[in-house]
Amino acid sequence: MAKPSKASAKTESVAVQKKSLFESVGSFLDGNERRYSADAESGSYSMSFRIKDASVRVVIDVFESDEWQRLMTCTMYPIYVPEHRRSAAAEALNRINYALLYGNFEMDMADGEIRFRTTMESDHGIPESMIERVLYGNLSAADKHFGALMAVVFGSAEPDGVAALASRPENVALQ
């Protein structure tokens, strides 16, 4: 077997193009057969999900630079808190937030929209496994607290009982 000469040996540099976080989110959603709309200019995805008691809108915002990446997921409830119940809702959200380890509930005091927000940031990239964890962790928290918050917003439940309502066994209805 002939040994290649230095003259015949080519040195090629192969540039490995790393997927952007925006592309990784799209790949994850496609791989999970999710229907969504994407806006590459703003770096966002929007889609609907069904949780136990409602259909919610989910927005995933992607922020990235050469040094870091950030993924922010917001689940918006399909209701607007009536103005006369916003202070009770704000107290309930504050009580829930105090006990949360990850993520937080927010309410727009101007229109009463409630959403749950989670954020993940890294300077080493965010793999699809973490995209999955952020998205489904967000949906899980939004799902867990939806019924309890609706009992405060539209029922006669008091904000100080929201944690107990959210922890109820799944077969117990809120009425």
N, C-alpha and C positions, 0 to 999 in steps of 0.2 A: 504494500500500500504506500503510495507516494505521499510524502509529507508536504502540505501546502506551503508555498513560499510566502514570505512577508509581503511581497508585492501583490500576490493574488488574494491575500486575506483582506477582507473589507471590514472596517470598523463602522458599524451602524449604531447610531443611538436611536433607540426606540422610545418615543415619548408615550408614556402611559397617561392617558387623560382620565383624571378622576371625575366621577359623576358629581355634579353640583347637588346640594341638598334639595333644591327644587326638583331636580330630576329624580332623586332618590325617593322623595315623597310620591311623585307620580308613579314610579315603578312599584312602590308598595301598594298604592291604591289600585293600580291595574292588576297586580298579582292577587289582590283580594277581591277582584271583580266589583269594585265600588264604582258607582256612577257619580261623576263630579264635574264641576266646571273649574277650569284653571285660568288664571290671569298671570302670565309670566312677567308682565311689566310691573305689577304690584307684588309679585311673589306670593300669591295666595291661591288656595283651593277652597271651594265651597261645595257642600253636599248635605244630604238629609240622612238621618239615621233614625231608626225606630228604637226607642227605649221602652220599658215596660208599659208606661201609661201615656206616652205621647210620641209624636214625631218631632225631632229637634233639628235645628240647622247647625252644622258644624263648619267652622272656618279654620283652616290651618294657614298661618302666615309664616313665611320663611324669610329669614334675614341672614345674609352671609357676606363675608369679606374674605380676604386672603388669610386673615389671622383667626377668624372664629365663625361659628354657625349658631343660629338660634332658631328654634322651632316653637311657635306659640299656637296653641289649640284653644279655641273658644267654642263652647256649646251654648247656643241660645235657646231658651225655653220659648214655646210658641204662645206665650201669654204676655200681657203687659199689666203690671200691678196697678189697680185703680189708685188714684191720688190719695184717697182717704185711708188706704191700707199700706202706703209706702213706708211709714215710720215703723209699723209692726213688722213688715217684710225686712226692712233694714236691720232691725234688732235680731230677727231670726237668722238672717244671713251672717251677722256678726257672731252670734252664738255658734253657728256651724263652723265658720272660719277659724274660730279660736281652737277648735278641736282637730282641725285638719292638719295632716302632716305634709301634704303636697297639693298645691293648687289653691284657688280661692273663688268664692262667689262674689259677684259684683252686681249692682243694680244701678241703672241710669236713673237718677232721681227726676230727670226732666220728663221721661216718658214711661218709666216703670219696667223697662226691659231687664230681665235677669239673665246672666250668663255665668258659666263656670269656665275659668281660665287656668291652663297649665302651661308652663314654659320649661324648655330644656335648652341649655347652652353649653357649647364645648369649643375648645380650641384645637381639638384632635379629630373632629368630624363626628357626625351623628349617624350611626348605622341604622339600617331598616328595623332591627330588633328594638331599638330605642324609639323609633317613630311609632312602632306598634304599641309600645308600652305607654307612651305619652297619649296617643289617641284613645286607646281603650281604657286607660286609667281615668282619663277625663270623662269619657262616657259613663263609666261605672259610678263615679261620684255624682254626676248629674242625674243619673237614674236613681241612685239610692236616696237622694234628698228631694226629688221632684214631688212626690205625694205629700210629704210633710210640709213643704213650702206652700203647696196649693191649699192645704188645710188651714194654714195661717192666712194666706192671701184671700181666699174665697170662702173659707169656712169660719168656724168659731174657735179654732185652736189658738192658743196663746203662744207667743214667740218663745217663752221660756220652756216650753214642752217640745220644741222642734227636734231636739236630739233623741228624745224617747220615741217620737213618731218615726223618725228616720231609721231607728234600730228595730222597729217592730218586725216580727216574723213575717215572711212573705205571704203566708196564707191569711193574715189579718188585714181586713179592709179598713180604710179610713172613711168614716161616715159621720 
